Amino acid sequence: MSNRITTTINGQSVTKEVEGRTTLSTFLREDMNLTGTHIGCDTSGCGACTVLLDGKAVKSCTILAAQVDGSEVKTIEGLAQNGQLHPLQAAFKEKHGLQCGFCTPGMIMLAVDFLESNPSPSEDEIRHALEGNFCRCTGYHNIVESIKHAAENMSGVPA
């Protein structure tokens, strides 16, 4: 059974037919060709598929595409504006917050939501916020440093 959905993805209105069992992560990757949303586990354990749904970080492998009808979705591809990286993207680049890059889009999307509600977090708060997203390469130190750096740049207040 298919469903017709209309949603906004990275600022663009989209109307598509989707099968009822299609996850948002699969829809974004296969139907919308937005491959920055990674599928790591399909069980919500790793966080590589994190996107913003109506401004809140969600693991897109646990949401059906049909559920986003009428909602706004933002992926890693939608963060940069006018050729300028989002401050979190720039901070991950500057502070070496990635190695293989597989978890990076999910980490950044989670951090966008986190910094929205906590613009000047402590290191412990950042580490706690990252608990649902796994990185198998970095040991998290540079990810935390990247988020601290972005928070400072975005708010002007040292983290």
Residue pairs with C-beta under 8 A, 6 or more apart in sequence:
1 19
1 20
2 17
2 18
2 19
2 20
3 17
3 18
3 19
3 20
3 65
3 66
3 69
4 15
4 16
4 17
5 15
5 16
5 17
5 18
5 65
5 66
5 68
5 69
6 13
6 14
6 15
6 69
6 70
7 13
7 14
7 68
7 69
7 70
7 71
7 72
7 73
8 14
8 71
8 72
8 73
9 28
9 32
9 34
9 72
9 73
9 74
9 75
9 78
10 34
10 73
10 74
10 75
10 77
10 78
11 78
14 32
16 27
16 31
18 27
18 31
18 65
18 66
20 64
20 66
21 64
22 31
22 64
22 65
22 66
23 42
23 60
23 61
23 62
23 63
23 64
23 65
24 51
24 53
24 58
24 60
24 61
24 63
24 64
24 65
24 67
24 68
24 73
25 37
25 39
25 49
25 60
25 61
26 39
26 65
27 65
28 34
28 37
28 51
28 60
28 73
28 75
29 35
29 37
29 39
31 65
34 75
34 77
36 75
36 76
36 77
36 105
37 49
37 51
37 60
37 75
37 76
37 105
38 48
38 49
38 102
38 103
38 105
38 106
39 48
39 49
39 61
40 46
40 47
40 48
40 49
40 102
40 103
40 134
41 48
41 61
42 61
43 61
44 59
44 61
44 62
44 132
45 134
46 103
46 106
46 133
46 134
47 59
47 103
47 106
47 107
47 110
47 132
47 133
47 134
48 102
48 103
48 105
48 106
48 133
48 134
49 59
49 60
49 61
49 106
50 57
50 58
50 59
50 60
50 105
50 106
50 107
50 109
50 110
50 133
51 57
51 58
51 60
51 73
51 74
51 75
51 76
51 109
52 58
52 72
52 73
52 74
52 75
52 109
52 112
52 113
53 60
53 63
53 68
53 71
53 72
53 73
54 71
54 72
55 72
55 74
55 113
55 116
56 113
57 109
57 110
57 112
57 113
57 114
59 106
59 132
74 109
75 105
75 109
76 89
76 105
76 108
76 109
79 85
79 86
79 88
79 89
79 108
79 109
79 112
80 86
80 89
85 93
86 108
86 112
87 150
87 153
87 154
88 108
88 111
88 112
88 115
88 146
88 147
88 150
89 108
90 150
90 153
91 97
91 146
91 147
91 149
91 150
91 153
92 98
92 104
92 107
92 108
92 143
92 146
92 150
94 146
94 149
95 142
95 145
95 146
95 149
96 142
96 146
97 104
97 107
97 138
97 142
97 143
97 145
97 146
97 147
98 104
98 137
98 138
98 142
98 143
99 137
99 138
100 136
100 137
102 136
102 137
103 133
103 134
103 135
103 136
103 137
106 133
107 130
107 133
107 135
107 143
110 129
110 130
110 132
110 133
111 129
111 147
111 150
114 121
114 126
114 129
114 147
115 121
115 147
115 150
115 151
115 154
118 125
118 129
119 151
119 154
119 155
119 157
120 151
120 155
120 157
120 158
120 159
121 129
121 147
121 148
121 151
121 159
122 159
123 144
123 148
123 159
126 144
126 147
126 148
126 159
127 140
127 144
130 140
130 143
130 144
130 147
135 143
148 159
149 159
151 157
151 159
152 158
152 159
